[in-house]
């Protein structure tokens, strides 16, 4: 399940602090949840590069979760 839309993620990755300073409630909550540690900006990345990274994470996440075995399956 995706928690944030692609546009939000691109903006967050490029500059999380810009989003915090703009008053984005989700950005502020994440910043506060992680002890106000500033994430490195990746403003030098193009939107398409970030989309490729997000796609890779999504694909690999699905592959990894599909390959996890449960204790019952392992006993077979």
Secondary structure as UniProt FT lines:
FT   HELIX           6..14
FT   HELIX           16..22
FT   HELIX           25..33
FT   TURN            34..36
FT   TURN            43..44
FT   HELIX           47..67
FT   HELIX           71..75
//
